[in-house]
């Protein structure tokens, strides 16, 4: 009985307030009527918990009629939607992501420019080295021609002096005046490395086994450059490279590998002897 009284009061309240809202719409107080409509929606949800089907249907049609009048009026101005905290946070994160992306792009661009400059310097060094080798060959050819010419003059001078003069010391003076042949020039070896590659080879020979990262920190060069030099040395049979599963590649000298094999053989032989001694016991 008490619940039915509450339901009737709620129903009457909904109908009376909806009637008041319609009057406000007629008087062009649309904002106030819209606030009443929003409150009535919440009250209708509570009302539906205890009301019967026909009571719910009556209240529903009352609110629907009020909604249609509000939508037909259309004289109120739409308020700009305020940005919530979540949306503003998303905008902030978007700005931060954009800043991070621009910073990463700058770093990549800088690295690309450094690689380009390094490649240009390497090409210039190769051209300069090729020019020096050509100059050395020309100089060696010139020195060889001078030496042959000087030796021909010396032979001709000694023959003429021996025929015209007596052995009184003059031929020796003549020989001393002739230019002595220059010292032979060492020809460049087939395999010429830069100073850093020679340093990497000597460092590997000294340590025996070197990590690629250690070599990179030692010579202050990128890992890719160290790996390129190591492959060149490996192609010429000077070192060996080993690629472990979870660590950085290793550079190993041939002497260290030979000693390591000997050590493993000794350890295996020692284990075999111990097993044989246990079997005899």
SULTA-V840525 format. One record per residue. N is the residue number from 0. PSI is psi as a letter, one per 30 degrees, with the letter a starting at -180 (none if undefined). Layout:
n = [N & N]
psi = [PSI & PSI]
This chain:
n = [0 & 1 & 2 & 3 & 4 & 5 & 6 & 7 & 8 & 9 & 10 & 11 & 12 & 13 & 14 & 15 & 16 & 17 & 18 & 19 & 20 & 21 & 22 & 23 & 24 & 25 & 26 & 27 & 28 & 29 & 30 & 31 & 32 & 33 & 34 & 35 & 36 & 37 & 38 & 39 & 40 & 41 & 42 & 43 & 44 & 45 & 46 & 47 & 48 & 49 & 50 & 51 & 52 & 53 & 54 & 55 & 56 & 57 & 58 & 59 & 60 & 61 & 62 & 63 & 64 & 65 & 66 & 67 & 68 & 69 & 70 & 71 & 72 & 73 & 74 & 75 & 76 & 77 & 78 & 79 & 80 & 81 & 82 & 83 & 84 & 85 & 86 & 87 & 88 & 89 & 90 & 91 & 92 & 93 & 94 & 95 & 96 & 97 & 98 & 99 & 100 & 101 & 102 & 103 & 104 & 105 & 106 & 107 & 108 & 109 & 110 & 111 & 112 & 113 & 114 & 115 & 116 & 117 & 118 & 119 & 120 & 121 & 122 & 123 & 124 & 125 & 126 & 127 & 128 & 129 & 130 & 131 & 132 & 133 & 134 & 135 & 136 & 137 & 138 & 139 & 140 & 141 & 142 & 143 & 144 & 145 & 146 & 147 & 148 & 149 & 150 & 151 & 152 & 153 & 154 & 155 & 156 & 157 & 158 & 159 & 160 & 161 & 162 & 163 & 164 & 165 & 166 & 167 & 168 & 169 & 170 & 171 & 172 & 173 & 174 & 175 & 176 & 177 & 178 & 179 & 180 & 181 & 182 & 183 & 184 & 185 & 186 & 187 & 188 & 189 & 190 & 191 & 192 & 193 & 194 & 195 & 196 & 197 & 198 & 199 & 200 & 201 & 202 & 203 & 204 & 205 & 206 & 207 & 208 & 209 & 210 & 211 & 212 & 213 & 214 & 215 & 216 & 217 & 218 & 219 & 220 & 221 & 222 & 223 & 224 & 225 & 226 & 227 & 228 & 229 & 230 & 231 & 232 & 233 & 234 & 235 & 236 & 237 & 238 & 239 & 240 & 241 & 242 & 243 & 244 & 245 & 246 & 247 & 248 & 249 & 250 & 251 & 252 & 253 & 254 & 255 & 256 & 257 & 258 & 259 & 260 & 261 & 262 & 263 & 264 & 265 & 266 & 267 & 268 & 269 & 270 & 271 & 272 & 273 & 274 & 275 & 276 & 277 & 278 & 279 & 280]
psi = [e & e & e & e & e & e & e & e & e & e & e & e & e & e & e & e & e & e & e & e & e & e & e & e & e & e & g & g & i & e & e & e & e & e & e & e & e & e & e & e & e & e & e & e & e & e & e & f & e & f & l & l & e & e & e & e & e & e & e & e & e & e & e & e & e & e & e & e & e & e & e & f & e & g & f & k & k & k & k & k & k & k & k & l & e & e & e & e & e & e & e & e & e & e & e & e & e & e & e & e & e & e & e & e & e & e & e & e & e & e & e & e & e & e & e & e & e & e & e & e & e & e & e & e & e & e & e & e & e & e & e & e & e & e & e & e & e & e & e & e & e & e & e & e & e & e & e & e & e & e & e & e & e & e & e & e & e & e & e & e & e & e & e & e & l & l & i & g & f & e & e & e & e & e & e & f & f & k & k & k & k & l & k & k & k & k & k & k & l & e & j & k & l & l & e & e & e & e & e & e & e & e & e & e & e & e & e & e & k & k & k & e & e & e & e & e & e & e & f & h & l & l & e & e & e & e & e & e & e & e & e & e & e & e & e & g & g & e & l & k & k & k & j & l & e & f & l & l & l & k & k & k & l & e & e & e & e & e & e & e & e & e & e & e & e & e & e & e & e & e & e & e & e & e & e & e & e & e & e & e & none]
